[in-house]
């Protein structure tokens, strides 16, 4: 069983393919505004290594609206087209699994001078995800990216069907403008 893993919740577009816990492919592209351009190119490279995908795992955020939508819609469409399951995991949880401390806060850039964050104790999320100004959150670890292998691990016991949108998108429909 080969698993395609996608995350676009941070400034990085990450793609991996795993089979029985073994990494067959991993590539990323940095750029907060480049998910839509980078993702199909990286997926094309990944499928050259392993075209037989039986499951898709996707980071559900929290993250900026457009970046999340790129990854989630791609994952859902890919899975639907191939009639295979997709599983959504919390991107902050994937980052947390790579941190070897007992109690900590993971944060990612939310733009607008804010951070997305969650608090962990003994490997479990105990608060969040939430969005705040950095000054309102004490002692966080930032500038980490989700380990796609950890996302595969999480997919065994997490399955979020809805993204973690923690604030309204910047775009507003004409009818809703004041």
PyMOL CGO cylinders between C-alpha atoms (Angstrom):
from pymol import cmd
from pymol.cgo import CYLINDER

trace = [
    CYLINDER, 0.00, 0.00, 0.00, 1.58, 3.30, -1.12, 0.3, 1, 1, 1, 1, 1, 1,
    CYLINDER, 1.58, 3.30, -1.12, 0.47, 6.51, 0.54, 0.3, 1, 1, 1, 1, 1, 1,
    CYLINDER, 0.47, 6.51, 0.54, 0.73, 9.92, -1.08, 0.3, 1, 1, 1, 1, 1, 1,
    CYLINDER, 0.73, 9.92, -1.08, 1.21, 12.69, 1.51, 0.3, 1, 1, 1, 1, 1, 1,
    CYLINDER, 1.21, 12.69, 1.51, 0.53, 16.37, 0.80, 0.3, 1, 1, 1, 1, 1, 1,
    CYLINDER, 0.53, 16.37, 0.80, 0.86, 19.44, 3.02, 0.3, 1, 1, 1, 1, 1, 1,
    CYLINDER, 0.86, 19.44, 3.02, 0.32, 23.06, 1.99, 0.3, 1, 1, 1, 1, 1, 1,
    CYLINDER, 0.32, 23.06, 1.99, -0.60, 24.52, 5.39, 0.3, 1, 1, 1, 1, 1, 1,
    CYLINDER, -0.60, 24.52, 5.39, 2.72, 26.32, 5.86, 0.3, 1, 1, 1, 1, 1, 1,
    CYLINDER, 2.72, 26.32, 5.86, 4.97, 28.37, 3.58, 0.3, 1, 1, 1, 1, 1, 1,
    CYLINDER, 4.97, 28.37, 3.58, 6.25, 25.04, 2.25, 0.3, 1, 1, 1, 1, 1, 1,
    CYLINDER, 6.25, 25.04, 2.25, 4.59, 22.69, -0.24, 0.3, 1, 1, 1, 1, 1, 1,
    CYLINDER, 4.59, 22.69, -0.24, 5.53, 19.16, 0.88, 0.3, 1, 1, 1, 1, 1, 1,
    CYLINDER, 5.53, 19.16, 0.88, 4.90, 15.88, -0.93, 0.3, 1, 1, 1, 1, 1, 1,
    CYLINDER, 4.90, 15.88, -0.93, 5.94, 12.36, 0.03, 0.3, 1, 1, 1, 1, 1, 1,
    CYLINDER, 5.94, 12.36, 0.03, 5.19, 8.78, -0.89, 0.3, 1, 1, 1, 1, 1, 1,
    CYLINDER, 5.19, 8.78, -0.89, 5.49, 6.03, 1.70, 0.3, 1, 1, 1, 1, 1, 1,
    CYLINDER, 5.49, 6.03, 1.70, 5.12, 2.30, 1.40, 0.3, 1, 1, 1, 1, 1, 1,
    CYLINDER, 5.12, 2.30, 1.40, 5.08, 0.16, 4.56, 0.3, 1, 1, 1, 1, 1, 1,
    CYLINDER, 5.08, 0.16, 4.56, 6.81, 2.93, 6.50, 0.3, 1, 1, 1, 1, 1, 1,
    CYLINDER, 6.81, 2.93, 6.50, 9.57, 3.37, 3.90, 0.3, 1, 1, 1, 1, 1, 1,
    CYLINDER, 9.57, 3.37, 3.90, 10.03, 6.72, 2.16, 0.3, 1, 1, 1, 1, 1, 1,
    CYLINDER, 10.03, 6.72, 2.16, 9.97, 6.25, -1.61, 0.3, 1, 1, 1, 1, 1, 1,
    CYLINDER, 9.97, 6.25, -1.61, 9.83, 9.95, -2.44, 0.3, 1, 1, 1, 1, 1, 1,
    CYLINDER, 9.83, 9.95, -2.44, 10.06, 13.30, -0.68, 0.3, 1, 1, 1, 1, 1, 1,
    CYLINDER, 10.06, 13.30, -0.68, 10.30, 16.76, -2.16, 0.3, 1, 1, 1, 1, 1, 1,
    CYLINDER, 10.30, 16.76, -2.16, 9.31, 20.25, -1.08, 0.3, 1, 1, 1, 1, 1, 1,
    CYLINDER, 9.31, 20.25, -1.08, 9.15, 23.74, -2.48, 0.3, 1, 1, 1, 1, 1, 1,
    CYLINDER, 9.15, 23.74, -2.48, 9.29, 26.88, -0.36, 0.3, 1, 1, 1, 1, 1, 1,
    CYLINDER, 9.29, 26.88, -0.36, 7.06, 29.83, -1.16, 0.3, 1, 1, 1, 1, 1, 1,
    CYLINDER, 7.06, 29.83, -1.16, 3.92, 30.95, 0.63, 0.3, 1, 1, 1, 1, 1, 1,
    CYLINDER, 3.92, 30.95, 0.63, 2.23, 32.01, -2.59, 0.3, 1, 1, 1, 1, 1, 1,
    CYLINDER, 2.23, 32.01, -2.59, 3.47, 29.16, -4.82, 0.3, 1, 1, 1, 1, 1, 1,
    CYLINDER, 3.47, 29.16, -4.82, 1.47, 26.12, -3.64, 0.3, 1, 1, 1, 1, 1, 1,
    CYLINDER, 1.47, 26.12, -3.64, -0.74, 26.05, -6.74, 0.3, 1, 1, 1, 1, 1, 1,
    CYLINDER, -0.74, 26.05, -6.74, 2.23, 26.11, -9.08, 0.3, 1, 1, 1, 1, 1, 1,
    CYLINDER, 2.23, 26.11, -9.08, 4.51, 23.80, -7.10, 0.3, 1, 1, 1, 1, 1, 1,
    CYLINDER, 4.51, 23.80, -7.10, 2.11, 21.03, -6.07, 0.3, 1, 1, 1, 1, 1, 1,
    CYLINDER, 2.11, 21.03, -6.07, 1.25, 19.54, -9.49, 0.3, 1, 1, 1, 1, 1, 1,
    CYLINDER, 1.25, 19.54, -9.49, 4.91, 19.61, -10.55, 0.3, 1, 1, 1, 1, 1, 1,
    CYLINDER, 4.91, 19.61, -10.55, 6.05, 17.80, -7.39, 0.3, 1, 1, 1, 1, 1, 1,
    CYLINDER, 6.05, 17.80, -7.39, 3.20, 15.28, -7.64, 0.3, 1, 1, 1, 1, 1, 1,
    CYLINDER, 3.20, 15.28, -7.64, 4.19, 14.53, -11.26, 0.3, 1, 1, 1, 1, 1, 1,
    CYLINDER, 4.19, 14.53, -11.26, 7.74, 13.78, -10.10, 0.3, 1, 1, 1, 1, 1, 1,
    CYLINDER, 7.74, 13.78, -10.10, 6.45, 11.64, -7.23, 0.3, 1, 1, 1, 1, 1, 1,
    CYLINDER, 6.45, 11.64, -7.23, 4.24, 9.55, -9.51, 0.3, 1, 1, 1, 1, 1, 1,
    CYLINDER, 4.24, 9.55, -9.51, 7.25, 8.75, -11.69, 0.3, 1, 1, 1, 1, 1, 1,
    CYLINDER, 7.25, 8.75, -11.69, 8.72, 6.99, -8.64, 0.3, 1, 1, 1, 1, 1, 1,
    CYLINDER, 8.72, 6.99, -8.64, 5.51, 5.26, -7.53, 0.3, 1, 1, 1, 1, 1, 1,
    CYLINDER, 5.51, 5.26, -7.53, 2.35, 5.54, -9.63, 0.3, 1, 1, 1, 1, 1, 1,
    CYLINDER, 2.35, 5.54, -9.63, 0.33, 2.99, -7.62, 0.3, 1, 1, 1, 1, 1, 1,
    CYLINDER, 0.33, 2.99, -7.62, -1.16, 5.08, -4.83, 0.3, 1, 1, 1, 1, 1, 1,
    CYLINDER, -1.16, 5.08, -4.83, -3.77, 3.48, -2.56, 0.3, 1, 1, 1, 1, 1, 1,
    CYLINDER, -3.77, 3.48, -2.56, -4.32, 6.26, 0.00, 0.3, 1, 1, 1, 1, 1, 1,
    CYLINDER, -4.32, 6.26, 0.00, -3.84, 10.03, 0.27, 0.3, 1, 1, 1, 1, 1, 1,
    CYLINDER, -3.84, 10.03, 0.27, -2.98, 11.87, 3.49, 0.3, 1, 1, 1, 1, 1, 1,
    CYLINDER, -2.98, 11.87, 3.49, -3.35, 15.65, 3.54, 0.3, 1, 1, 1, 1, 1, 1,
    CYLINDER, -3.35, 15.65, 3.54, -2.57, 18.35, 6.09, 0.3, 1, 1, 1, 1, 1, 1,
    CYLINDER, -2.57, 18.35, 6.09, -5.77, 20.12, 7.13, 0.3, 1, 1, 1, 1, 1, 1,
    CYLINDER, -5.77, 20.12, 7.13, -4.02, 23.04, 8.78, 0.3, 1, 1, 1, 1, 1, 1,
    CYLINDER, -4.02, 23.04, 8.78, -4.38, 25.34, 10.42, 0.3, 1, 1, 1, 1, 1, 1,
    CYLINDER, -4.38, 25.34, 10.42, -3.07, 27.49, 7.65, 0.3, 1, 1, 1, 1, 1, 1,
    CYLINDER, -3.07, 27.49, 7.65, -3.94, 30.35, 5.34, 0.3, 1, 1, 1, 1, 1, 1,
    CYLINDER, -3.94, 30.35, 5.34, -7.14, 29.75, 3.39, 0.3, 1, 1, 1, 1, 1, 1,
    CYLINDER, -7.14, 29.75, 3.39, -5.73, 29.64, -0.14, 0.3, 1, 1, 1, 1, 1, 1,
    CYLINDER, -5.73, 29.64, -0.14, -2.73, 27.47, 0.72, 0.3, 1, 1, 1, 1, 1, 1,
    CYLINDER, -2.73, 27.47, 0.72, -4.92, 24.95, 2.52, 0.3, 1, 1, 1, 1, 1, 1,
    CYLINDER, -4.92, 24.95, 2.52, -7.45, 24.82, -0.29, 0.3, 1, 1, 1, 1, 1, 1,
    CYLINDER, -7.45, 24.82, -0.29, -4.75, 24.04, -2.85, 0.3, 1, 1, 1, 1, 1, 1,
    CYLINDER, -4.75, 24.04, -2.85, -3.54, 20.97, -0.97, 0.3, 1, 1, 1, 1, 1, 1,
    CYLINDER, -3.54, 20.97, -0.97, -6.91, 19.74, 0.26, 0.3, 1, 1, 1, 1, 1, 1,
    CYLINDER, -6.91, 19.74, 0.26, -8.72, 20.07, -3.07, 0.3, 1, 1, 1, 1, 1, 1,
    CYLINDER, -8.72, 20.07, -3.07, -5.81, 18.42, -4.89, 0.3, 1, 1, 1, 1, 1, 1,
    CYLINDER, -5.81, 18.42, -4.89, -5.80, 15.52, -2.40, 0.3, 1, 1, 1, 1, 1, 1,
    CYLINDER, -5.80, 15.52, -2.40, -9.56, 15.04, -2.50, 0.3, 1, 1, 1, 1, 1, 1,
    CYLINDER, -9.56, 15.04, -2.50, -9.70, 15.22, -6.30, 0.3, 1, 1, 1, 1, 1, 1,
    CYLINDER, -9.70, 15.22, -6.30, -6.78, 12.82, -6.71, 0.3, 1, 1, 1, 1, 1, 1,
    CYLINDER, -6.78, 12.82, -6.71, -8.37, 10.34, -4.28, 0.3, 1, 1, 1, 1, 1, 1,
    CYLINDER, -8.37, 10.34, -4.28, -11.83, 10.62, -5.85, 0.3, 1, 1, 1, 1, 1, 1,
    CYLINDER, -11.83, 10.62, -5.85, -10.46, 10.17, -9.38, 0.3, 1, 1, 1, 1, 1, 1,
    CYLINDER, -10.46, 10.17, -9.38, -8.69, 6.97, -8.30, 0.3, 1, 1, 1, 1, 1, 1,
    CYLINDER, -8.69, 6.97, -8.30, -11.48, 5.80, -6.00, 0.3, 1, 1, 1, 1, 1, 1,
    CYLINDER, -11.48, 5.80, -6.00, -9.10, 5.57, -3.03, 0.3, 1, 1, 1, 1, 1, 1,
    CYLINDER, -9.10, 5.57, -3.03, -9.48, 6.94, 0.51, 0.3, 1, 1, 1, 1, 1, 1,
    CYLINDER, -9.48, 6.94, 0.51, -8.10, 10.24, 1.74, 0.3, 1, 1, 1, 1, 1, 1,
    CYLINDER, -8.10, 10.24, 1.74, -7.36, 11.14, 5.34, 0.3, 1, 1, 1, 1, 1, 1,
    CYLINDER, -7.36, 11.14, 5.34, -6.97, 14.62, 6.82, 0.3, 1, 1, 1, 1, 1, 1,
    CYLINDER, -6.97, 14.62, 6.82, -4.51, 15.24, 9.66, 0.3, 1, 1, 1, 1, 1, 1,
    CYLINDER, -4.51, 15.24, 9.66, -3.62, 18.30, 11.74, 0.3, 1, 1, 1, 1, 1, 1,
    CYLINDER, -3.62, 18.30, 11.74, -0.43, 19.88, 10.44, 0.3, 1, 1, 1, 1, 1, 1,
    CYLINDER, -0.43, 19.88, 10.44, 0.55, 21.12, 13.92, 0.3, 1, 1, 1, 1, 1, 1,
    CYLINDER, 0.55, 21.12, 13.92, 0.18, 17.57, 15.28, 0.3, 1, 1, 1, 1, 1, 1,
    CYLINDER, 0.18, 17.57, 15.28, 2.61, 16.34, 12.60, 0.3, 1, 1, 1, 1, 1, 1,
    CYLINDER, 2.61, 16.34, 12.60, 5.13, 18.97, 13.61, 0.3, 1, 1, 1, 1, 1, 1,
    CYLINDER, 5.13, 18.97, 13.61, 4.68, 18.12, 17.29, 0.3, 1, 1, 1, 1, 1, 1,
    CYLINDER, 4.68, 18.12, 17.29, 5.54, 14.46, 16.72, 0.3, 1, 1, 1, 1, 1, 1,
    CYLINDER, 5.54, 14.46, 16.72, 9.05, 15.55, 15.70, 0.3, 1, 1, 1, 1, 1, 1,
    CYLINDER, 9.05, 15.55, 15.70, 9.70, 17.49, 18.91, 0.3, 1, 1, 1, 1, 1, 1,
    CYLINDER, 9.70, 17.49, 18.91, 11.31, 15.66, 21.82, 0.3, 1, 1, 1, 1, 1, 1,
    CYLINDER, 11.31, 15.66, 21.82, 10.07, 17.72, 24.78, 0.3, 1, 1, 1, 1, 1, 1,
    CYLINDER, 10.07, 17.72, 24.78, 7.39, 16.94, 27.35, 0.3, 1, 1, 1, 1, 1, 1,
    CYLINDER, 7.39, 16.94, 27.35, 5.51, 20.22, 27.16, 0.3, 1, 1, 1, 1, 1, 1,
    CYLINDER, 5.51, 20.22, 27.16, 5.71, 22.76, 24.35, 0.3, 1, 1, 1, 1, 1, 1,
    CYLINDER, 5.71, 22.76, 24.35, 3.80, 24.95, 21.92, 0.3, 1, 1, 1, 1, 1, 1,
    CYLINDER, 3.80, 24.95, 21.92, 4.12, 24.52, 18.16, 0.3, 1, 1, 1, 1, 1, 1,
    CYLINDER, 4.12, 24.52, 18.16, 3.48, 27.57, 15.99, 0.3, 1, 1, 1, 1, 1, 1,
    CYLINDER, 3.48, 27.57, 15.99, 3.44, 28.36, 12.29, 0.3, 1, 1, 1, 1, 1, 1,
    CYLINDER, 3.44, 28.36, 12.29, 3.27, 31.66, 10.44, 0.3, 1, 1, 1, 1, 1, 1,
    CYLINDER, 3.27, 31.66, 10.44, -0.33, 32.81, 10.03, 0.3, 1, 1, 1, 1, 1, 1,
    CYLINDER, -0.33, 32.81, 10.03, 0.70, 36.02, 8.28, 0.3, 1, 1, 1, 1, 1, 1,
    CYLINDER, 0.70, 36.02, 8.28, -0.88, 39.33, 9.30, 0.3, 1, 1, 1, 1, 1, 1,
    CYLINDER, -0.88, 39.33, 9.30, 1.73, 39.32, 12.10, 0.3, 1, 1, 1, 1, 1, 1,
    CYLINDER, 1.73, 39.32, 12.10, -0.04, 36.35, 13.75, 0.3, 1, 1, 1, 1, 1, 1,
    CYLINDER, -0.04, 36.35, 13.75, 0.76, 32.68, 14.45, 0.3, 1, 1, 1, 1, 1, 1,
    CYLINDER, 0.76, 32.68, 14.45, -1.26, 29.48, 14.40, 0.3, 1, 1, 1, 1, 1, 1,
    CYLINDER, -1.26, 29.48, 14.40, -0.42, 27.48, 17.50, 0.3, 1, 1, 1, 1, 1, 1,
    CYLINDER, -0.42, 27.48, 17.50, -1.28, 24.47, 19.65, 0.3, 1, 1, 1, 1, 1, 1,
    CYLINDER, -1.28, 24.47, 19.65, 0.00, 23.35, 23.06, 0.3, 1, 1, 1, 1, 1, 1,
    CYLINDER, 0.00, 23.35, 23.06, 1.20, 19.77, 23.64, 0.3, 1, 1, 1, 1, 1, 1,
    CYLINDER, 1.20, 19.77, 23.64, 1.86, 17.76, 26.78, 0.3, 1, 1, 1, 1, 1, 1,
    CYLINDER, 1.86, 17.76, 26.78, 3.32, 14.25, 26.70, 0.3, 1, 1, 1, 1, 1, 1,
    CYLINDER, 3.32, 14.25, 26.70, 2.75, 14.03, 22.98, 0.3, 1, 1, 1, 1, 1, 1,
    CYLINDER, 2.75, 14.03, 22.98, -0.93, 15.01, 23.12, 0.3, 1, 1, 1, 1, 1, 1,
    CYLINDER, -0.93, 15.01, 23.12, -2.53, 18.26, 22.01, 0.3, 1, 1, 1, 1, 1, 1,
    CYLINDER, -2.53, 18.26, 22.01, -4.04, 19.92, 25.08, 0.3, 1, 1, 1, 1, 1, 1,
    CYLINDER, -4.04, 19.92, 25.08, -4.94, 23.36, 23.65, 0.3, 1, 1, 1, 1, 1, 1,
    CYLINDER, -4.94, 23.36, 23.65, -5.58, 24.77, 20.22, 0.3, 1, 1, 1, 1, 1, 1,
    CYLINDER, -5.58, 24.77, 20.22, -5.26, 25.04, 17.37, 0.3, 1, 1, 1, 1, 1, 1,
    CYLINDER, -5.26, 25.04, 17.37, -5.73, 28.77, 17.70, 0.3, 1, 1, 1, 1, 1, 1,
    CYLINDER, -5.73, 28.77, 17.70, -4.55, 31.98, 16.06, 0.3, 1, 1, 1, 1, 1, 1,
    CYLINDER, -4.55, 31.98, 16.06, -3.03, 34.86, 18.04, 0.3, 1, 1, 1, 1, 1, 1,
    CYLINDER, -3.03, 34.86, 18.04, -0.38, 37.54, 17.95, 0.3, 1, 1, 1, 1, 1, 1,
    CYLINDER, -0.38, 37.54, 17.95, 3.01, 36.11, 19.00, 0.3, 1, 1, 1, 1, 1, 1,
    CYLINDER, 3.01, 36.11, 19.00, 3.11, 38.33, 22.10, 0.3, 1, 1, 1, 1, 1, 1,
    CYLINDER, 3.11, 38.33, 22.10, -0.05, 36.56, 23.35, 0.3, 1, 1, 1, 1, 1, 1,
    CYLINDER, -0.05, 36.56, 23.35, 1.54, 33.09, 23.23, 0.3, 1, 1, 1, 1, 1, 1,
    CYLINDER, 1.54, 33.09, 23.23, 4.43, 32.23, 25.58, 0.3, 1, 1, 1, 1, 1, 1,
    CYLINDER, 4.43, 32.23, 25.58, 7.40, 30.04, 24.61, 0.3, 1, 1, 1, 1, 1, 1,
    CYLINDER, 7.40, 30.04, 24.61, 6.47, 28.61, 21.27, 0.3, 1, 1, 1, 1, 1, 1,
    CYLINDER, 6.47, 28.61, 21.27, 8.56, 26.67, 18.75, 0.3, 1, 1, 1, 1, 1, 1,
    CYLINDER, 8.56, 26.67, 18.75, 8.22, 28.14, 15.26, 0.3, 1, 1, 1, 1, 1, 1,
    CYLINDER, 8.22, 28.14, 15.26, 9.67, 27.70, 11.78, 0.3, 1, 1, 1, 1, 1, 1,
    CYLINDER, 9.67, 27.70, 11.78, 9.25, 23.94, 11.80, 0.3, 1, 1, 1, 1, 1, 1,
    CYLINDER, 9.25, 23.94, 11.80, 7.57, 22.05, 8.99, 0.3, 1, 1, 1, 1, 1, 1,
    CYLINDER, 7.57, 22.05, 8.99, 5.49, 18.88, 9.17, 0.3, 1, 1, 1, 1, 1, 1,
    CYLINDER, 5.49, 18.88, 9.17, 7.37, 15.64, 8.68, 0.3, 1, 1, 1, 1, 1, 1,
    CYLINDER, 7.37, 15.64, 8.68, 5.37, 13.80, 6.03, 0.3, 1, 1, 1, 1, 1, 1,
    CYLINDER, 5.37, 13.80, 6.03, 6.33, 10.45, 7.61, 0.3, 1, 1, 1, 1, 1, 1,
    CYLINDER, 6.33, 10.45, 7.61, 4.68, 11.66, 10.83, 0.3, 1, 1, 1, 1, 1, 1,
    CYLINDER, 4.68, 11.66, 10.83, 1.59, 12.59, 8.83, 0.3, 1, 1, 1, 1, 1, 1,
    CYLINDER, 1.59, 12.59, 8.83, 1.34, 8.96, 7.71, 0.3, 1, 1, 1, 1, 1, 1,
    CYLINDER, 1.34, 8.96, 7.71, 1.59, 7.89, 11.38, 0.3, 1, 1, 1, 1, 1, 1,
    CYLINDER, 1.59, 7.89, 11.38, -1.18, 10.31, 12.35, 0.3, 1, 1, 1, 1, 1, 1,
    CYLINDER, -1.18, 10.31, 12.35, -3.44, 9.02, 9.58, 0.3, 1, 1, 1, 1, 1, 1,
    CYLINDER, -3.44, 9.02, 9.58, -3.79, 5.74, 11.50, 0.3, 1, 1, 1, 1, 1, 1,
    CYLINDER, -3.79, 5.74, 11.50, -5.77, 7.50, 14.25, 0.3, 1, 1, 1, 1, 1, 1,
    CYLINDER, -5.77, 7.50, 14.25, -6.70, 10.99, 12.99, 0.3, 1, 1, 1, 1, 1, 1,
    CYLINDER, -6.70, 10.99, 12.99, -9.14, 11.83, 10.23, 0.3, 1, 1, 1, 1, 1, 1,
    CYLINDER, -9.14, 11.83, 10.23, -10.33, 15.41, 10.03, 0.3, 1, 1, 1, 1, 1, 1,
    CYLINDER, -10.33, 15.41, 10.03, -12.88, 15.95, 7.28, 0.3, 1, 1, 1, 1, 1, 1,
    CYLINDER, -12.88, 15.95, 7.28, -12.91, 19.73, 7.70, 0.3, 1, 1, 1, 1, 1, 1,
    CYLINDER, -12.91, 19.73, 7.70, -9.93, 22.08, 7.46, 0.3, 1, 1, 1, 1, 1, 1,
    CYLINDER, -9.93, 22.08, 7.46, -8.78, 24.11, 10.44, 0.3, 1, 1, 1, 1, 1, 1,
    CYLINDER, -8.78, 24.11, 10.44, -9.80, 27.57, 9.19, 0.3, 1, 1, 1, 1, 1, 1,
    CYLINDER, -9.80, 27.57, 9.19, -9.27, 29.79, 12.20, 0.3, 1, 1, 1, 1, 1, 1,
    CYLINDER, -9.27, 29.79, 12.20, -10.23, 33.10, 10.64, 0.3, 1, 1, 1, 1, 1, 1,
    CYLINDER, -10.23, 33.10, 10.64, -12.27, 34.38, 7.74, 0.3, 1, 1, 1, 1, 1, 1,
    CYLINDER, -12.27, 34.38, 7.74, -10.55, 34.64, 4.35, 0.3, 1, 1, 1, 1, 1, 1,
    CYLINDER, -10.55, 34.64, 4.35, -9.31, 38.02, 3.13, 0.3, 1, 1, 1, 1, 1, 1,
    CYLINDER, -9.31, 38.02, 3.13, -11.55, 37.87, 0.08, 0.3, 1, 1, 1, 1, 1, 1,
    CYLINDER, -11.55, 37.87, 0.08, -15.12, 39.07, 0.62, 0.3, 1, 1, 1, 1, 1, 1,
    CYLINDER, -15.12, 39.07, 0.62, -17.97, 38.57, -1.81, 0.3, 1, 1, 1, 1, 1, 1,
    CYLINDER, -17.97, 38.57, -1.81, -19.33, 41.78, -3.32, 0.3, 1, 1, 1, 1, 1, 1,
    CYLINDER, -19.33, 41.78, -3.32, -22.77, 41.15, -1.75, 0.3, 1, 1, 1, 1, 1, 1,
    CYLINDER, -22.77, 41.15, -1.75, -21.16, 40.88, 1.73, 0.3, 1, 1, 1, 1, 1, 1,
    CYLINDER, -21.16, 40.88, 1.73, -19.15, 44.12, 1.55, 0.3, 1, 1, 1, 1, 1, 1,
    CYLINDER, -19.15, 44.12, 1.55, -20.38, 47.00, 3.66, 0.3, 1, 1, 1, 1, 1, 1,
]
cmd.load_cgo(trace, "trace")
